[in-house]
Amino acid sequence: MSNETATSQPKKGKNLYDYQKEALHKIFKSFEDAPENYHLLYQLPTGGGKTVIFSEITRQYLKHHQKKVLIMTHRIELCKQTAKVLTEFGVENKIIDSKASLGDQDQYDCFVAMVETLNNRLNDDMLDISDVGLVIIDEAHYNSFTKLFKFFEKSFILGVTATPLSSNIKLPMKDNYDELIVGESIGSLIENEYLAKASVYSYNVGLTSLEVGANGDYTVKSSEDLYTNTDMLSKLLQAYEERAKGTKTLIFNNGINTSLHVFDTFKRAGYPIAHLDNTNTKKERDLILKWFHKTPNAIITSVSILTTGFDEPSVKSIILNRATKSLTLYYQMIGRGSRILPGKSDFNVIDLGNNFHRFGPWGADLDWQKMFRAPNFYLDNLLSDEEIESDFRYELPADVKAEFANSEDLYFDVKKVYRDTIQGGESSKRVLEKSIEHHAKMCVENSEDVFDALILAKMLAGDIDDRIYRYSKCISKSTHNFIDWLQDDYRKKLNTYLRSNFDEVYEQIHGHPPPEEE
């Protein structure tokens, strides 16, 4: 099996992989049977070689039809990449960007255009499209293209995407496309060594402070508030050091401010990192990407800018330092690590946004046809953050856990204890008393005297806060003031309990009182 990626295929000619040939066959069959204004959508995972497939479609179409082809993209980088691959397929093409002069347009049969530029040129009547028989739309899930459909009512439209779910939940793709053809699955591409396998490490994160905006995804403001706090930044650094240290890494954030905080955090820790966002000049961007390419352990922290039109097969770790409700974005971010190279058959994904719990594993067997026909059914059935987090277990940090090595049972199921307590006819306050007893036992099991136990009690701050949060959900009272008061009260009561009962608990555990001090 060749270890080249599908997208690098044309460099050694025009041999397509079997699954790519099969896609061509299905798409051309649809051409033959369809009316002239038919809209067809083709799905293929990131890294499967969509550009290769539609470049070969363009080549064959121009050979057999006396009409022109127009390819639309939403980013200038994609424009240039597409033009390059078309040229490798022997298809002469003209890029229509803001600088393009259209005086020689009649000399070309194939155009590659940026959607906004094309919209302006068509509205100004500067481009002759009377002869365009085939329109190909790259990254078709973006809705910016639909405003151009009115110009191409006599053309066959082929949209290509890795995820046939619209970027705008109010404008489903089935309203703009007549049919979906599903390509090779991620699982099959991994099995046949066209894509690398993802090893996913999910770190449970509390996201209930995040707010959802009008576009259906989390707002930048609420994401920035959460992901720029010290706890989250140290969790990110810890996750990197545990799972990705020394590997070429991309970190995706929701907001420029977050990315700058990440940059500072990693810089201070002595790691080679660069920050990239859409305010960088082309020159700065090129320099950063060149540095990233040649530096084996380089890290780039960015804001969505590298989710499309960026191909760096040597990326070994992807960190999702953000939550998203967009399946498309989830797949795009992870897809940046999926390219194979000689010696690279897998890559790391570190998830700090509960995305894995929301969408399932990258490459799971998704029913794209069902999603295409009934996107709302899919979206409505995604778990909410509260549902996801209700199943999380709080894990003590490794250094704290080591201090409680003598305790076998570190977990206290607040929800279950609450249910049992209420059903047993006791007051809900008993739940916290039982929790304090459990925490006290953990402290005594790992202490020689009450002073040791009080020091250990301080280390349980994170676990205490988690238990209080869960308890507040059970009793449906979760104002900040109330939770703060409960947390403070709990700590005082735990300390009092240890001072009053240390000897007694020690004897229950060991069968003898604590040793007398010399």
C-alpha positions in Angstrom: 0.0 0.0 0.0 1.4 3.4 -1.0 2.1 5.7 1.9 1.2 8.8 0.0 -1.9 10.8 0.8 -4.7 10.9 -1.6 -4.1 14.6 -2.3 -0.5 14.0 -3.4 -1.6 11.4 -6.0 -1.4 13.6 -9.2 2.3 14.2 -8.8 3.0 10.8 -10.2 0.3 11.0 -12.9 -3.4 10.7 -12.9 -3.9 7.3 -11.2 -6.8 7.5 -8.8 -7.4 5.1 -6.0 -10.2 2.6 -6.4 -12.6 4.5 -4.1 -11.9 7.7 -6.0 -12.7 6.0 -9.3 -15.9 4.6 -7.9 -16.9 8.1 -6.8 -16.3 9.4 -10.3 -18.4 6.6 -11.8 -21.3 7.4 -9.4 -21.1 11.2 -10.0 -21.0 10.9 -13.8 -23.9 8.4 -13.7 -25.9 11.1 -11.8 -24.9 13.6 -14.5 -26.2 11.4 -17.3 -29.6 10.7 -15.6 -30.3 14.2 -14.2 -32.0 17.3 -15.6 -29.7 20.2 -16.4 -30.2 22.2 -13.2 -29.7 19.2 -10.9 -27.8 19.8 -7.6 -25.8 16.9 -6.3 -23.8 16.7 -3.0 -20.8 14.4 -2.6 -19.4 13.6 0.9 -15.8 12.4 1.5 -13.8 12.7 4.7 -11.0 15.3 5.0 -7.8 13.8 3.6 -9.8 11.5 1.2 -8.8 13.6 -1.8 -11.9 15.6 -2.8 -9.8 18.1 -4.9 -8.2 15.1 -6.8 -11.7 13.8 -7.5 -13.2 17.0 -8.7 -10.1 17.9 -10.8 -10.5 14.6 -12.6 -14.2 15.3 -13.0 -13.3 18.7 -14.5 -10.8 17.1 -16.9 -13.3 14.5 -18.1 -16.2 16.9 -18.3 -14.2 19.4 -20.5 -13.1 16.5 -22.8 -16.6 15.2 -23.4 -18.8 18.4 -23.3 -18.6 21.7 -25.2 -19.2 23.7 -22.0 -17.2 25.4 -19.3 -16.5 24.5 -15.6 -16.6 26.9 -12.7 -15.1 25.9 -9.3 -16.1 27.9 -6.2 -14.2 28.1 -2.9 -14.7 30.4 0.1 -11.0 31.0 0.9 -8.1 32.3 -1.2 -5.8 29.5 0.0 -8.3 26.9 -1.3 -8.5 28.8 -4.6 -4.7 28.5 -5.1 -4.5 24.9 -4.1 -7.4 23.9 -6.4 -5.8 25.8 -9.3 -2.5 24.0 -8.7 -4.1 20.5 -8.6 -6.2 21.3 -11.8 -2.9 22.3 -13.6 -1.3 19.0 -12.5 -4.3 17.3 -14.2 -3.6 19.2 -17.4 -6.6 21.5 -16.9 -5.7 25.1 -17.8 -7.6 27.4 -15.4 -8.0 31.0 -14.4 -8.3 32.3 -10.8 -10.9 34.9 -10.4 -9.9 36.9 -7.3 -10.2 40.6 -6.6 -7.1 41.4 -8.7 -8.0 39.3 -11.8 -8.4 41.0 -15.1 -11.2 39.4 -17.1 -10.1 40.6 -20.5 -8.9 37.1 -21.5 -11.8 35.1 -20.0 -12.8 33.7 -23.4 -9.4 31.8 -23.6 -10.3 29.6 -20.6 -12.7 26.7 -20.1 -12.2 26.4 -16.4 -12.4 29.1 -13.7 -11.6 28.9 -10.0 -13.3 31.7 -8.0 -13.7 33.1 -4.6 -17.3 33.2 -3.7 -17.5 36.9 -2.7 -15.4 38.1 -5.7 -17.5 36.0 -8.0 -20.7 37.4 -6.5 -19.5 41.0 -7.1 -18.3 40.2 -10.7 -21.7 38.5 -11.6 -23.7 41.4 -10.1 -21.6 43.8 -12.1 -22.1 41.6 -15.2 -18.3 41.4 -15.8 -18.1 37.6 -16.2 -19.7 35.7 -19.1 -21.2 32.5 -17.5 -23.6 31.6 -20.4 -21.4 28.6 -21.3 -20.9 27.2 -17.8 -22.4 23.7 -17.7 -20.8 22.4 -14.5 -20.4 24.3 -11.2 -18.3 22.6 -8.5 -18.6 24.0 -4.9 -15.8 23.1 -2.5 -16.6 23.0 1.3 -20.3 23.1 0.2 -21.6 23.2 3.8 -20.8 26.9 4.0 -23.9 28.9 3.1 -22.2 31.8 1.4 -22.5 29.9 -1.9 -26.3 29.7 -2.0 -26.8 33.3 -3.0 -25.0 32.5 -6.3 -27.3 29.6 -7.3 -29.7 32.0 -9.0 -27.0 32.7 -11.7 -26.7 29.0 -12.6 -30.2 27.8 -13.2 -29.1 25.9 -16.3 -26.0 24.3 -14.8 -25.3 21.0 -13.1 -24.1 21.9 -9.5 -21.8 19.5 -7.7 -21.2 20.4 -4.0 -18.4 18.5 -2.1 -18.0 18.4 1.6 -16.7 16.2 4.4 -19.8 16.8 6.5 -23.2 17.4 4.7 -24.6 19.5 7.5 -25.2 23.2 6.8 -23.1 25.8 8.7 -26.4 27.5 9.4 -29.0 25.3 11.2 -31.8 27.5 9.7 -30.7 26.6 6.1 -30.5 22.8 5.8 -28.6 21.4 2.8 -31.5 19.4 1.6 -33.2 22.7 0.6 -30.3 23.3 -1.9 -29.3 19.9 -3.0 -31.4 17.1 -4.6 -29.3 14.1 -3.7 -26.4 13.1 -1.5 -23.7 10.5 -2.6 -21.8 9.2 0.4 -18.1 8.4 -0.2 -15.6 6.1 1.5 -15.9 6.1 5.3 -13.1 7.3 7.7 -13.0 3.8 9.1 -12.3 2.3 5.7 -9.8 5.0 4.8 -7.9 4.2 8.0 -8.1 0.4 7.5 -6.7 0.8 3.9 -3.9 3.2 5.1 -5.1 6.3 3.4 -5.7 8.1 6.7 -4.0 7.9 10.1 -5.9 6.6 13.2 -6.8 9.0 16.0 -5.9 8.2 19.6 -8.4 10.3 21.6 -7.7 11.6 25.1 -10.7 13.3 26.6 -10.4 15.5 29.7 -13.7 16.2 31.4 -14.4 19.9 31.5 -17.2 21.9 33.1 -18.9 23.8 30.3 -22.2 24.9 31.9 -21.0 28.6 32.0 -20.9 28.6 28.2 -23.6 30.4 26.2 -25.0 29.5 22.8 -25.3 32.2 20.2 -27.7 32.8 17.3 -25.6 30.6 15.0 -26.2 27.6 17.3 -22.6 27.4 18.6 -21.0 28.6 21.8 -20.3 32.4 21.8 -16.7 33.6 21.7 -17.3 35.8 24.8 -18.4 32.9 27.1 -15.6 30.7 25.6 -13.0 33.3 26.3 -14.2 33.8 29.9 -13.8 30.0 30.5 -10.7 29.2 28.5 -8.6 32.1 29.7 -8.9 31.2 33.4 -5.8 29.9 35.1 -7.3 26.5 35.9 -8.2 25.8 32.2 -4.8 27.1 31.0 -2.9 24.8 33.4 -5.2 21.9 32.5 -4.3 22.5 28.8 -0.6 22.6 29.6 -0.8 19.5 31.7 -2.7 17.6 29.0 -0.1 18.6 26.4 2.7 17.4 28.7 1.0 14.1 29.4 0.0 13.3 25.8 1.6 15.4 23.2 4.9 16.7 24.5 7.6 17.0 21.8 5.2 16.4 18.9 4.2 18.8 16.2 0.9 20.2 17.6 -2.1 22.3 16.5 -4.2 23.9 19.3 -7.7 25.2 18.2 -9.3 27.9 20.3 -12.6 29.9 20.2 -11.3 33.5 20.3 -8.1 35.4 19.7 -7.7 36.4 23.3 -7.7 32.7 24.4 -5.1 31.8 21.8 -2.9 34.7 23.0 -3.2 33.4 26.6 -2.3 29.9 25.4 0.7 31.4 23.5 2.0 33.1 26.7 1.4 30.0 28.9 3.4 27.7 26.6 6.1 30.3 26.0 6.6 30.7 29.7 6.9 26.9 30.0 9.7 27.0 27.4 7.9 25.4 24.5 8.3 26.5 20.8 4.9 28.0 20.0 3.5 30.6 17.5 0.0 32.2 17.5 -1.9 32.6 14.3 -5.2 34.3 13.6 -6.9 36.1 10.7 -5.4 39.5 11.5 -1.9 38.2 10.6 -0.5 39.5 7.3 0.1 37.0 4.5 3.8 37.4 5.0 3.6 36.6 8.8 1.3 33.6 8.1 3.8 32.2 5.5 6.7 32.7 7.9 4.9 30.9 10.7 3.8 28.0 8.5 7.3 27.6 7.1 8.7 27.5 10.6 6.0 25.1 11.7 6.8 22.8 8.7 10.5 22.5 9.5 10.4 22.4 13.3 9.7 18.9 14.6 8.2 19.9 18.0 6.6 23.1 16.9 3.2 24.2 18.3 0.7 26.6 16.6 -2.2 28.0 18.6 -4.9 29.5 16.3 -8.5 30.4 15.9 -10.3 28.3 13.3 -8.0 29.7 10.6 -6.4 26.3 10.0 -9.6 24.2 9.8 -9.7 24.4 6.0 -7.1 24.8 3.2 -4.2 23.8 5.4 -2.3 20.7 4.8 0.7 19.7 7.0 0.9 15.9 7.2 3.6 16.0 9.9 1.1 17.2 12.5 1.1 14.5 15.2 -1.2 16.1 17.9 -4.5 18.1 17.7 -5.7 19.8 20.8 -9.4 21.0 20.9 -9.0 23.8 23.4 -12.6 24.7 22.8 -16.1 23.3 22.8 -18.3 23.3 19.7 -21.8 22.2 18.8 -20.8 22.0 15.1 -20.1 18.4 13.9 -18.4 19.9 10.8 -15.9 21.9 12.8 -15.2 18.9 15.1 -14.4 16.8 12.0 -12.4 19.6 10.3 -10.2 20.2 13.4 -9.4 16.6 13.9 -9.0 16.0 10.2 -5.9 18.3 10.2 -4.0 15.5 11.9 -5.2 12.6 9.8 -2.8 12.8 6.9 -0.4 9.9 6.7 3.3 10.0 6.1 6.0 7.3 6.0 6.3 6.3 9.7 3.1 8.1 10.8 0.0 5.8 11.0 -1.6 7.5 14.0 -2.0 10.8 15.7 -3.2 12.2 19.1 -6.4 14.1 19.7 -6.7 15.9 23.1 -10.2 17.1 23.8 -10.8 19.8 26.3 -14.3 20.7 25.2 -16.3 17.5 25.9 -16.6 17.2 22.1 -15.9 13.5 22.1 -18.9 13.0 24.5 -21.1 15.2 22.4 -20.4 13.7 18.9 -18.8 10.3 19.6 -15.4 9.2 18.2 -14.1 10.8 15.1 -14.8 8.4 12.3 -17.7 6.7 14.0 -20.2 5.2 11.6 -22.5 8.1 11.0 -25.6 8.0 8.9 -24.9 10.9 6.6 -28.0 10.2 4.5 -30.2 10.5 7.6 -28.4 13.7 8.7 -28.8 15.2 5.2 -32.6 14.4 5.1 -33.3 15.3 8.8 -30.6 17.5 10.2 -32.9 18.7 13.0 -33.4 15.2 14.2 -29.7 14.8 14.5 -29.0 18.2 16.1 -32.0 17.9 18.6 -30.6 14.6 19.8 -27.1 15.9 20.8 -26.6 15.6 24.5 -26.6 18.9 26.4 -23.6 19.9 28.5 -25.5 19.2 31.7 -26.4 15.7 30.5 -22.8 15.0 29.5 -21.3 16.4 32.7 -23.8 14.5 35.0 -22.0 11.3 34.1 -18.5 12.6 34.7 -16.5 11.5 37.7 -14.3 14.0 39.3 -10.7 12.7 39.1 -8.2 13.9 41.8 -5.1 15.4 40.1 -2.3 12.8 40.0 -0.1 14.5 42.7 -3.1 14.8 45.1 -4.2 11.2 44.4 -0.7 10.0 45.4 -1.3 11.5 48.9 -4.3 9.3 49.3 -2.6 6.0 48.3 -4.0 4.1 51.3 -7.6 4.8 50.3 -9.3 2.2 48.1 -12.5 4.1 47.6 -12.0 7.8 46.5 -15.4 8.1 44.7 -18.6 9.4 46.3 -21.6 9.2 44.1 -23.5 12.3 45.2 -26.5 11.7 42.9 -27.0 8.1 44.2 -26.5 9.0 47.8 -29.0 11.8 47.5 -31.6 9.5 45.9 -31.1 6.8 48.6 -31.1 9.4 51.4 -34.4 11.0 50.3 -36.0 7.6 49.6 -35.0 6.6 53.2 -37.0 9.6 54.5 -33.9 11.6 55.7 -33.2 15.3 55.1 -31.1 16.3 52.1 -28.5 17.8 54.5 -27.6 14.2 55.4 -26.0 13.9 52.0 -23.3 16.4 52.9 -22.8 14.9 56.3 -22.2 11.5 54.6 -19.8 13.1 52.2 -17.9 14.8 55.0 -17.6 11.4 56.8 -16.2 9.9 53.5 -13.7 12.7 53.1 -12.7 12.5 56.7 -12.1 8.7 56.4 -9.9 9.3 53.3 -7.8 11.9 55.3 -7.4 9.7 58.4 -6.5 6.6 56.3 -3.5 8.5 55.0 -2.4 10.3 58.2 -0.5 9.6 61.4 -2.1 12.4 63.4 -4.9 15.0 63.2 -2.4 17.7 61.9 -1.6 15.5 58.8 -5.3 14.9 58.3 -6.1 18.6 58.3 -3.3 19.2 55.7 -4.8 16.5 53.5 -8.3 18.0 53.8 -7.0 21.2 52.2 -5.9 19.2 49.2 -9.4 18.0 48.5 -10.6 21.5 47.4 -11.4 20.4 43.8 -13.3 17.3 44.9 -15.2 19.3 47.6 -16.3 21.9 45.0 -17.4 19.2 42.6 -19.5 17.4 45.2 -21.1 20.7 46.2 -21.9 21.5 42.6 -23.6 18.1 42.1 -25.5 18.5 45.4 -26.8 21.9 44.3 -28.1 20.3 41.1 -29.9 17.6 43.2 -31.7 20.2 45.3 -32.1 22.6 42.3 -30.5 25.6 44.1 -27.5 26.8 42.3 -27.0 30.5 42.8 -23.3 31.5 43.0 -23.8 32.9 46.5 -25.5 29.8 47.8 -22.8 27.5 46.3 -20.0 29.7 47.7 -21.6 29.5 51.1 -22.0 25.7 51.0 -18.4 25.2 49.9 -17.1 27.4 52.7 -19.4 25.7 55.3 -18.4 22.2 54.1 -14.7 23.0 54.6 -15.3 24.3 58.2 -17.4 21.2 59.0 -14.8 18.8 57.6 -12.1 20.4 59.7 -14.3 20.3 62.8 -15.2 16.7 62.2 -11.5 15.7 61.9 -10.5 17.5 65.1 -13.4 15.9 67.1 -13.3 12.4 65.6 -9.8 11.7 64.4 -9.0 9.1 67.2 -12.3 7.3 66.9 -12.1 7.0 63.0 -8.4 6.0 63.2 -9.3 3.2 65.6 -12.2 2.0 63.3 -9.8 1.8 60.4 -6.7 0.3 62.2 -8.3 -1.6 65.1 -6.2 0.4 67.6 -6.0 4.0 68.7 -3.3 6.2 67.1 0.2 5.8 68.6 0.9 8.1 71.5 3.5 10.8 70.6 6.9 10.1 72.2 
